Amino acid sequence: MLNAFPRWKYMLLAATLIVGLIYALPNVYGEDPAVQIIGTANNPVGEALKNKVTELLSSNNVKYKSASIDDGQLLVRFYKTDVQLASRDLLKDSLGAGYSVALNLAPVTPAWLMALGAEPMKLGLDLRGGVRFLMEVDIASTIKRRESTSDHTLTPVEIEQIRNYTMEQTAATLRNRINELGVAEAIIQQQGANRIVVELPGIQDTARAKDILGKTATLDFLLEDGDNDLMQALHGHVPPGSKIYYLANGQPVLLKKRVVLTGNAIVGASSQYDSHDNQPVVAITLGGSDISLFKETTINNINKHMAVIYRESHMQESVVDGQTVKLPVTTEKLISYATIRGPLGSNFQISGLGLAEARDLALLLRAGSLPATISIVEERIIGPSMGQENINKGMQSVVVGLSLIVVFMTFYYSLFGVIANIALLFNLILLVALMSLVGATLTLPGIAGIVLTLGMAVDANVLIFERIREELRLGMSPHASIQRGFEHAFSTIIDSNLTTLIVGIILFSIGTGPVKGFAITLSLGILTSLFTSVTGTRAIVELIYGKRNIKKLLVGI
């Protein structure tokens, strides 16, 4: 008789299978076509907007599934994609420029699964669709600024160096911002001399992504001008070194133009809640040589006000000499105006922001400021219909491959083949669950990786079963043949899978886009197949044969 398979291993397998089923289950429910609406500081999203949108849809005989407000945005779900597209255009025209209206695919995962942190896999641009931006970098303005500060005419070599540096820095900053947004498998590629292509597959929040990527934002810290009279400034007598700004409530303040600290000195930023009044704040961490000067300035201005000015640049179309051109436009906003209570060092907080504003500001500060103004010259939404067709074809390949494997294993290895098929299904569930847990993005190459993984998982069982048959031919007893078959095949299985895992890691390290997606799926699949094809299969075999006196094994023809 075989050694009894430890009970704790059965319990571990059962627990793993249950957890795998739970975290793989969200992928069954699918998604709703939806429209997502985000407002600005002057146009908040609330019940009034929700009522306006639902009334607008109803009056135009548009059937929608639901409308809900979550995390400061309005999400309207629909039953059909064509209704979603038509509704987006209707809402965009009706709401105007004060709101950002974007297409979305909203998961319909039940609340109890969401509470457990179970979410569906992200799908790549080729499966789910997503958004593709073509961005133009304003290299010309950057070169003009450098020329204005240079003591000579810039040479062609210097101009090319400026161009290359600006493009590299822009791409790096965009990549940082995308990472902060939590978008996996994003593609960022330079196109031509001054354009960058950004593809965001599986993006949930396309409106916010568009807003975040296009911002050329920075912060300036200014002191109040207490030496001059505010009322005289309001009547047109503004001192040369000062400027009037306005608080959110409309109250004017007079600030000195001299910048005490710029956003370039910020090395860390995070949004959080203040421990005293539970209001959103941005926690700032400074670095570099500016810290000492900033601390000295605040010491000399205790009980005076310091303001934080948020500057944002964007491209705007204007008519110059009868031609439409794009010119950079800078807007300024006073986001914080507080009293200096003590010397400020490398760590302090910016208050006076809403939750969404605090999050976005912290994200932009962490990711860094763009070196040049950029504009989105083309925005292409890859709709779910094309993605669904790719999904159907991919699923067909998985089903066909899995079916062929199941038929072959059952015919060739009899009962042991059925056991291998059960372990194979277990492997597929675990792989889907694991990809969902780690947030991996599934692409068409990723589906190819799944099919390859299934074949490799069966390959491990083939090695085990052939070794068992070899031991039987040598005259070993059925129980001994099973024992030796699993033990002797294990090293070969480890060797073959380890080399493939190394290749997967290399592909992930040097690859981009679809190659990376394939590498992730392949690597995770190797880990799950090792667990199911060895431990899982062994558990089922010993459950059937472990405590029985047998003379023959149903291990195939």
C-alpha positions as CSV (number, residue, x, y, z in Angstrom):
1,M,0.0,0.0,0.0
2,L,1.1,3.6,-0.6
3,N,2.1,5.8,2.2
4,A,-1.0,7.7,3.3
5,F,-1.1,11.1,1.7
6,P,-1.0,13.6,4.6
7,R,-4.3,15.0,5.6
8,W,-2.9,18.5,5.8
9,K,-2.0,18.3,2.1
10,Y,-5.5,17.5,1.2
11,M,-6.7,20.4,3.3
12,L,-4.2,22.7,1.6
13,L,-5.3,21.5,-1.8
14,A,-9.0,22.0,-0.9
15,A,-8.4,25.5,0.5
16,T,-6.3,26.4,-2.6
17,L,-9.1,25.2,-4.9
18,I,-11.7,27.2,-3.0
19,V,-9.6,30.4,-3.0
20,G,-8.9,29.8,-6.7
21,L,-12.5,29.5,-7.5
22,I,-13.4,32.6,-5.6
23,Y,-10.8,34.8,-7.3
24,A,-11.4,33.3,-10.7
25,L,-15.2,33.7,-10.5
26,P,-15.3,37.5,-11.3
27,N,-14.1,36.7,-14.8
28,V,-17.4,34.9,-15.5
29,Y,-19.6,37.9,-14.9
30,G,-18.4,40.2,-17.7
31,E,-18.8,43.9,-18.0
32,D,-21.4,46.6,-18.8
33,P,-20.9,49.2,-21.5
34,A,-20.9,52.5,-19.6
35,V,-20.4,56.2,-19.8
36,Q,-18.3,57.9,-17.1
37,I,-18.7,61.6,-16.2
38,I,-16.1,63.6,-14.2
39,G,-16.5,67.2,-13.2
40,T,-14.1,70.0,-12.3
41,A,-13.8,72.0,-9.1
42,N,-16.5,74.4,-10.4
43,N,-18.7,71.6,-11.7
44,P,-18.9,68.9,-9.0
45,V,-20.6,65.6,-9.6
46,G,-23.6,65.3,-7.3
47,E,-27.2,64.3,-7.2
48,A,-28.2,67.3,-9.2
49,L,-26.0,66.2,-12.1
50,K,-27.3,62.6,-11.8
51,N,-30.9,63.8,-12.0
52,K,-30.1,66.0,-15.0
53,V,-28.4,63.1,-16.8
54,T,-31.1,60.5,-16.1
55,E,-33.8,63.0,-17.2
56,L,-31.9,63.8,-20.4
57,L,-31.5,60.1,-21.2
58,S,-35.2,59.4,-20.5
59,S,-36.4,62.3,-22.5
60,N,-34.5,61.0,-25.5
61,N,-35.9,57.5,-25.0
62,V,-32.5,56.1,-24.1
63,K,-32.7,52.9,-22.0
64,Y,-30.0,52.7,-19.3
65,K,-29.3,50.0,-16.7
66,S,-28.3,52.2,-13.8
67,A,-26.7,55.5,-12.7
68,S,-24.5,55.8,-9.6
69,I,-22.1,58.2,-8.1
70,D,-18.8,56.7,-6.7
71,D,-15.6,58.4,-5.7
72,G,-16.7,61.8,-7.2
73,Q,-17.7,60.5,-10.6
74,L,-21.0,59.5,-12.2
75,L,-21.2,56.1,-13.9
76,V,-24.1,55.3,-16.2
77,R,-24.4,51.7,-17.3
78,F,-26.2,50.5,-20.5
79,Y,-27.4,47.2,-22.0
80,K,-25.9,47.6,-25.5
81,T,-22.7,49.1,-26.9
82,D,-24.4,51.1,-29.6
83,V,-26.6,52.8,-27.0
84,Q,-23.5,53.6,-25.0
85,L,-21.8,55.3,-27.9
86,A,-24.9,57.3,-28.8
87,S,-25.4,58.4,-25.1
88,R,-21.8,59.5,-24.9
89,D,-22.3,61.9,-27.8
90,L,-25.6,63.1,-26.4
91,L,-24.2,63.8,-22.9
92,K,-21.0,65.4,-24.2
93,D,-23.0,67.9,-26.3
94,S,-25.5,68.6,-23.5
95,L,-23.1,69.0,-20.5
96,G,-20.5,71.1,-22.3
97,A,-16.9,71.6,-21.5
98,G,-17.4,71.7,-17.7
99,Y,-17.5,67.9,-17.6
100,S,-15.4,65.1,-19.0
101,V,-17.5,62.4,-20.6
102,A,-15.8,59.1,-21.6
103,L,-16.6,55.6,-22.6
104,N,-16.0,52.9,-20.0
105,L,-16.5,49.2,-19.4
106,A,-17.7,48.6,-15.9
107,P,-17.4,45.2,-14.2
108,V,-20.6,43.6,-12.9
109,T,-18.8,41.6,-10.2
110,P,-21.1,41.0,-7.2
111,A,-20.5,43.1,-4.1
112,W,-19.6,40.1,-1.9
113,L,-16.7,39.2,-4.3
114,M,-15.6,42.9,-4.5
115,A,-15.5,43.0,-0.7
116,L,-13.0,40.1,-0.8
117,G,-10.8,41.9,-3.2
118,A,-11.8,39.6,-6.1
119,E,-11.8,41.5,-9.4
120,P,-11.7,40.3,-13.0
121,M,-8.5,40.2,-15.0
122,K,-7.6,43.2,-16.9
123,L,-7.8,42.7,-20.7
124,G,-5.3,44.1,-23.1
125,L,-6.0,46.6,-25.9
126,D,-6.5,43.8,-28.4
127,L,-9.1,42.0,-26.2
128,R,-11.0,44.6,-24.1
129,G,-10.3,47.7,-26.1
130,G,-9.0,50.8,-24.5
131,V,-7.7,54.2,-25.5
132,R,-4.9,55.3,-27.7
133,F,-3.5,58.8,-27.6
134,L,-1.3,60.5,-30.1
135,M,0.4,63.3,-28.2
136,E,2.4,66.2,-29.7
137,V,5.2,67.7,-27.7
138,D,5.8,71.4,-28.1
139,I,9.5,71.2,-28.9
140,A,9.5,74.6,-30.6
141,S,8.6,76.5,-27.5
142,T,11.2,74.7,-25.5
143,I,13.9,75.6,-28.0
144,K,12.8,79.3,-28.0
145,R,13.0,79.4,-24.2
146,R,16.5,78.0,-24.4
147,E,17.5,80.5,-27.1
148,S,16.2,83.4,-25.0
149,T,18.4,82.4,-22.1
150,S,21.5,81.5,-24.2
151,D,24.4,83.8,-24.9
152,H,24.7,82.6,-28.5
153,T,22.6,81.1,-31.6
154,L,21.9,77.6,-30.8
155,T,23.7,75.2,-33.2
156,P,21.9,72.4,-35.0
157,V,23.6,69.9,-32.8
158,E,22.5,71.6,-29.6
159,I,18.9,71.9,-31.0
160,E,18.9,68.1,-31.7
161,Q,20.2,67.5,-28.2
162,I,17.4,69.6,-26.7
163,R,14.8,67.8,-28.9
164,N,16.1,64.3,-27.9
165,Y,16.3,65.2,-24.2
166,T,12.8,66.7,-24.2
167,M,11.3,63.7,-25.9
168,E,13.1,61.2,-23.5
169,Q,12.0,63.2,-20.4
170,T,8.4,63.5,-21.7
171,A,8.2,59.7,-22.3
172,A,9.7,59.0,-18.9
173,T,7.3,61.3,-17.1
174,L,4.3,59.9,-19.0
175,R,5.4,56.4,-18.0
176,N,5.6,57.5,-14.4
177,R,2.2,58.9,-14.5
178,I,0.8,55.8,-16.1
179,N,2.4,53.7,-13.4
180,E,0.8,55.9,-10.8
181,L,-2.6,55.4,-12.5
182,G,-2.1,51.7,-12.1
183,V,-2.4,50.8,-15.8
184,A,-0.7,47.6,-16.7
185,E,0.9,46.7,-20.0
186,A,0.8,50.3,-21.3
187,I,2.7,51.1,-24.5
188,I,4.6,54.3,-24.9
189,Q,6.4,54.9,-28.2
190,Q,8.0,57.9,-29.9
191,Q,6.5,58.6,-33.4
192,G,8.4,61.0,-35.6
193,A,10.3,63.9,-34.3
194,N,7.8,65.4,-31.8
195,R,5.0,62.9,-31.2
196,I,4.4,60.1,-28.7
197,V,1.9,57.2,-28.9
198,V,0.4,56.1,-25.6
199,E,-1.8,53.0,-25.6
200,L,-3.7,52.2,-22.4
201,P,-5.2,48.7,-22.6
202,G,-7.9,47.7,-20.1
203,I,-8.2,51.3,-18.8
204,Q,-11.1,51.8,-16.4
205,D,-10.9,55.6,-16.1
206,T,-10.2,57.0,-19.5
207,A,-11.3,60.4,-18.6
208,R,-9.0,60.8,-15.7
209,A,-6.1,59.2,-17.7
210,K,-6.6,61.8,-20.4
211,D,-6.6,64.6,-17.8
212,I,-3.5,63.3,-16.0
213,L,-1.4,62.6,-19.0
214,G,-1.9,65.9,-20.6
215,K,-1.2,68.1,-17.7
216,T,2.0,70.1,-17.6
217,A,1.8,71.1,-13.9
218,T,4.0,72.7,-11.3
219,L,3.8,74.3,-7.9
220,D,5.2,77.6,-6.7
221,F,5.4,78.7,-3.1
222,L,4.9,82.5,-2.6
223,L,4.8,84.8,0.4
224,E,2.1,87.4,1.1
225,D,3.0,91.0,0.4
226,G,2.4,92.6,3.8
227,D,4.3,95.7,2.9
228,N,1.8,97.1,0.4
229,D,-1.9,97.9,0.6
230,L,-4.3,95.3,-0.9
231,M,-7.1,97.9,-1.5
232,Q,-4.7,100.1,-3.5
233,A,-3.7,97.1,-5.5
234,L,-7.3,96.3,-6.3
235,H,-7.8,99.8,-7.6
236,G,-5.0,99.4,-10.1
237,H,-1.9,100.3,-8.1
238,V,-0.3,96.8,-8.0
239,P,3.3,96.9,-6.9
240,P,5.8,95.8,-9.6
241,G,7.0,92.8,-7.6
242,S,3.5,91.6,-6.5
243,K,0.4,90.1,-8.0
244,I,-3.3,89.7,-6.9
245,Y,-4.7,86.2,-6.5
246,Y,-8.1,85.0,-5.4
247,L,-9.1,82.3,-2.9
248,A,-11.8,79.7,-3.6
249,N,-14.3,81.9,-1.9
250,G,-13.4,84.9,-4.0
251,Q,-11.4,86.7,-1.4
252,P,-8.4,88.6,-3.0
253,V,-4.9,88.3,-1.6
254,L,-1.7,90.2,-2.6
255,L,1.4,87.9,-3.0
256,K,5.0,88.6,-3.9
257,K,6.1,87.3,-7.3
258,R,9.4,86.1,-5.9
259,V,9.2,82.3,-5.8
260,V,10.3,80.8,-2.4
261,L,10.2,77.2,-3.5
262,T,9.3,75.4,-6.8
263,G,7.9,72.0,-7.4
264,N,11.2,70.8,-8.7
265,A,12.4,70.5,-5.1
266,I,9.7,68.0,-4.3
267,V,10.9,64.4,-4.1
268,G,7.8,62.8,-2.6
269,A,4.1,63.4,-2.3
270,S,1.0,61.5,-1.1
271,S,-2.6,62.3,-0.5
272,Q,-4.0,61.6,3.0
273,Y,-6.3,63.0,5.7
274,D,-5.2,65.5,8.2
275,S,-5.2,64.0,11.7
276,H,-6.7,67.2,13.3
277,D,-9.7,68.0,11.1
278,N,-9.8,64.9,8.8
279,Q,-9.6,67.0,5.7
280,P,-7.7,66.0,2.6
281,V,-4.1,67.1,2.4
282,V,-1.0,66.5,0.3
283,A,2.0,65.4,2.4
284,I,5.1,66.9,0.8
285,T,8.7,65.7,1.1
286,L,11.5,68.0,-0.1
287,G,15.0,67.1,-1.2
288,G,18.2,68.8,-2.4
289,S,19.8,72.1,-1.5
290,D,16.6,74.1,-1.4
291,I,15.5,72.7,2.0
292,S,17.8,74.9,4.1
293,L,16.8,78.1,2.2
294,F,13.1,77.2,2.5
295,K,13.5,76.6,6.2
296,E,15.3,79.9,6.7
297,T,12.6,81.7,4.8
298,T,9.8,80.3,6.9
299,I,11.7,81.1,10.1
300,N,11.9,84.7,9.0
301,N,8.2,84.9,8.2
302,I,6.5,83.1,11.1
303,N,2.8,84.2,11.5
304,K,2.7,85.5,7.9
305,H,0.9,83.8,5.1
306,M,2.4,81.5,2.5
307,A,0.5,80.5,-0.7
308,V,0.8,77.6,-3.0
309,I,0.2,78.4,-6.7
310,Y,-0.7,75.6,-9.0
311,R,0.4,76.3,-12.6
312,E,-0.9,74.2,-15.5
313,S,0.0,74.6,-19.2
314,H,-2.0,73.2,-22.1
315,M,-2.2,73.8,-25.9
316,Q,-5.0,75.9,-27.2
317,E,-6.1,76.6,-30.7
318,S,-5.9,80.3,-31.7
319,V,-6.2,82.2,-35.0
320,V,-3.0,84.0,-36.0
321,D,-2.8,85.9,-39.3
322,G,-5.8,84.0,-40.5
323,Q,-4.4,80.6,-39.7
324,T,-5.3,78.3,-36.9
325,V,-2.3,77.4,-34.7
326,K,-1.8,75.8,-31.4
327,L,-0.2,77.9,-28.7
328,P,0.7,77.1,-25.1
329,V,-1.6,78.7,-22.5
330,T,-0.8,78.8,-18.8
331,T,-3.4,79.0,-16.1
332,E,-2.8,79.7,-12.4
333,K,-4.8,78.7,-9.4
334,L,-4.2,79.5,-5.7
335,I,-4.8,76.1,-4.0
336,S,-3.5,76.8,-0.5
337,Y,-3.2,79.9,1.7
338,A,-2.1,79.2,5.2
339,T,-0.3,80.9,8.1
340,I,3.3,79.9,8.8
341,R,3.2,78.6,12.4
342,G,6.8,77.5,12.6
343,P,9.8,76.6,10.5
344,L,9.1,74.2,7.7
345,G,11.7,71.6,6.9
346,S,11.7,68.7,4.5
347,N,8.2,67.5,5.4
348,F,5.0,69.6,5.5
349,Q,1.4,69.5,4.2
350,I,-0.7,71.4,1.6
351,S,-4.3,71.8,2.7
352,G,-7.4,73.4,1.2
353,L,-8.0,70.8,-1.5
354,G,-10.8,68.4,-2.2
355,L,-10.1,64.6,-2.1
356,A,-9.9,64.2,-5.9
357,E,-7.7,67.3,-6.3
358,A,-5.4,66.1,-3.5
359,R,-5.0,62.7,-5.2
360,D,-4.3,64.1,-8.6
361,L,-1.9,66.7,-7.3
362,A,0.1,64.1,-5.3
363,L,0.2,61.8,-8.4
364,L,1.5,64.6,-10.6
365,L,4.1,65.6,-8.1
366,R,5.3,62.0,-7.6
367,A,5.5,61.4,-11.4
368,G,7.3,64.6,-12.1
369,S,6.5,67.6,-14.3
370,L,6.6,67.4,-18.1
371,P,9.5,69.3,-19.6
372,A,7.3,70.7,-22.4
373,T,3.7,71.3,-23.1
374,I,1.9,68.5,-24.8
375,S,-1.4,68.2,-26.6
376,I,-3.5,65.2,-27.5
377,V,-3.9,65.5,-31.3
378,E,-5.6,62.2,-31.7
379,E,-7.7,60.1,-29.4
380,R,-8.9,56.7,-30.5
381,I,-11.1,54.5,-28.5
382,I,-10.8,50.8,-29.5
383,G,-14.3,49.6,-28.9
384,P,-15.3,46.4,-27.2
385,S,-16.7,44.8,-30.4
386,M,-13.3,44.2,-31.9
387,G,-12.0,43.1,-28.6
388,Q,-14.9,40.7,-28.1
389,E,-14.2,39.1,-31.5
390,N,-10.6,38.5,-30.4
391,I,-11.8,37.1,-27.1
392,N,-14.1,34.7,-28.9
393,K,-11.3,33.5,-31.2
394,G,-8.9,33.2,-28.2
395,M,-11.4,31.2,-26.2
396,Q,-12.0,29.0,-29.1
397,S,-8.3,28.2,-29.3
398,V,-8.3,27.4,-25.6
399,V,-11.4,25.2,-25.8
400,V,-10.1,23.4,-28.9
401,G,-6.7,22.9,-27.3
402,L,-8.1,21.8,-24.0
403,S,-10.6,19.4,-25.7
404,L,-7.9,17.7,-27.8
405,I,-5.7,17.3,-24.7
406,V,-8.7,15.8,-22.7
407,V,-9.6,13.3,-25.4
408,F,-6.0,12.2,-25.9
409,M,-5.2,11.8,-22.2
410,T,-8.4,9.9,-21.6
411,F,-7.9,7.6,-24.5
412,Y,-4.2,7.0,-24.0
413,Y,-3.9,6.9,-20.2
414,S,-7.4,5.7,-19.2
415,L,-8.2,6.5,-15.5
416,F,-4.8,8.2,-15.0
417,G,-5.7,10.4,-18.0
418,V,-9.0,11.4,-16.4
419,I,-7.0,12.3,-13.2
420,A,-4.6,14.4,-15.3
421,N,-7.6,16.2,-16.9
422,I,-9.0,17.0,-13.5
423,A,-5.7,18.5,-12.4
424,L,-5.5,20.4,-15.7
425,L,-8.9,22.0,-15.0
426,F,-7.6,22.8,-11.5
427,N,-4.5,24.4,-13.1
428,L,-6.6,26.6,-15.4
429,I,-8.7,27.9,-12.4
430,L,-5.6,28.7,-10.4
431,L,-3.9,30.4,-13.3
432,V,-6.9,32.7,-13.9
433,A,-7.2,33.4,-10.2
434,L,-3.5,34.2,-9.9
435,M,-3.6,36.5,-12.9
436,S,-6.6,38.3,-11.4
437,L,-4.9,38.7,-8.0
438,V,-1.6,40.1,-9.3
439,G,-3.4,42.4,-11.7
440,A,-1.9,40.9,-14.9
441,T,-3.2,42.0,-18.2
442,L,-4.4,39.3,-20.6
443,T,-3.7,39.8,-24.3
444,L,-3.9,37.6,-27.3
445,P,-0.3,36.5,-26.8
446,G,-1.3,35.9,-23.2
447,I,-4.0,33.5,-24.4
448,A,-1.3,31.7,-26.4
449,G,0.7,31.5,-23.2
450,I,-2.3,29.8,-21.5
451,V,-2.6,27.2,-24.3
452,L,1.2,26.5,-24.1
453,T,0.9,26.2,-20.3
454,L,-1.9,23.6,-20.6
455,G,0.3,21.6,-22.9
456,M,3.3,21.8,-20.5
457,A,1.1,20.8,-17.6
458,V,0.1,17.7,-19.4
459,D,3.7,17.1,-20.4
460,A,4.5,16.7,-16.7
461,N,1.8,14.1,-16.2
462,V,3.0,12.3,-19.3
463,L,6.5,12.0,-17.8
464,I,5.0,10.7,-14.6
465,F,2.7,8.2,-16.2
466,E,5.3,6.9,-18.6
467,R,7.7,6.4,-15.7
468,I,4.9,4.4,-13.8
469,R,4.4,2.2,-16.9
470,E,8.1,1.6,-17.2
471,E,8.3,0.5,-13.5
472,L,5.3,-1.8,-14.2
473,R,7.1,-3.4,-17.1
474,L,10.2,-4.0,-14.9
475,G,8.0,-6.1,-12.6
476,M,7.4,-3.6,-9.8
477,S,4.1,-3.7,-7.9
478,P,1.4,-1.2,-8.7
479,H,1.9,0.8,-5.5
480,A,5.7,0.8,-5.8
481,S,5.4,1.8,-9.5
482,I,3.3,4.8,-8.5
483,Q,5.7,5.8,-5.7
484,R,8.8,5.5,-7.9
485,G,7.1,7.1,-10.9
486,F,6.3,10.3,-9.1
487,E,9.7,10.4,-7.4
488,H,11.9,9.7,-10.4
489,A,10.0,12.0,-12.8
490,F,10.1,14.9,-10.4
491,S,13.7,16.0,-11.2
492,T,13.0,15.9,-15.0
493,I,9.9,17.9,-14.6
494,I,11.7,20.6,-12.5
495,D,14.5,20.8,-15.0
496,S,12.3,21.3,-18.0
497,N,10.0,23.8,-16.3
498,L,12.9,25.7,-14.7
499,T,14.5,26.4,-18.1
500,T,11.2,27.6,-19.5
501,L,10.7,29.8,-16.4
502,I,14.1,31.4,-16.9
503,V,13.1,32.2,-20.5
504,G,9.8,33.7,-19.3
505,I,11.7,35.9,-16.8
506,I,14.1,37.1,-19.6
507,L,11.2,37.9,-21.9
508,F,9.5,39.8,-19.1
509,S,12.7,41.8,-18.4
510,I,13.6,42.8,-21.9
511,G,10.2,42.6,-23.6
512,T,7.4,45.2,-23.9
513,G,3.7,45.2,-24.6
514,P,2.4,41.8,-25.9
515,V,5.7,40.1,-25.3
516,K,5.6,41.0,-21.6
517,G,2.0,39.8,-21.4
518,F,3.0,36.4,-22.9
519,A,5.9,36.2,-20.5
520,I,3.7,36.9,-17.4
521,T,1.1,34.3,-18.4
522,L,3.8,31.7,-19.2
523,S,5.7,32.2,-16.0
524,L,2.6,32.1,-13.8
525,G,1.3,29.1,-15.7
526,I,4.5,27.2,-15.0
527,L,4.2,27.7,-11.3
528,T,0.5,26.6,-11.2
529,S,1.2,23.6,-13.4
530,L,4.0,22.4,-11.2
531,F,1.6,22.5,-8.2
532,T,-1.3,20.8,-9.9
533,S,0.4,18.3,-12.2
534,V,2.6,16.9,-9.4
535,T,0.9,17.6,-6.0
536,G,-2.7,17.7,-7.3
537,T,-2.3,14.5,-9.5
538,R,-0.5,12.7,-6.6
539,A,-3.3,13.5,-4.2
540,I,-6.1,12.2,-6.5
541,V,-4.0,9.0,-7.4
542,E,-3.4,8.2,-3.7
543,L,-7.1,9.0,-2.9
544,I,-8.1,6.3,-5.4
545,Y,-5.3,3.7,-4.9
546,G,-3.7,4.6,-1.7
547,K,-5.5,2.2,0.7
548,R,-6.5,-0.5,-1.8
549,N,-4.9,-3.8,-2.6
550,I,-4.6,-3.7,-6.3
551,K,-3.1,-5.9,-8.9
552,K,-3.5,-3.7,-12.0
553,L,-3.3,0.0,-12.7
554,L,-5.6,1.7,-15.3
555,V,-2.7,3.7,-16.7
556,G,-3.5,3.4,-20.4
557,I,-2.8,1.2,-23.4
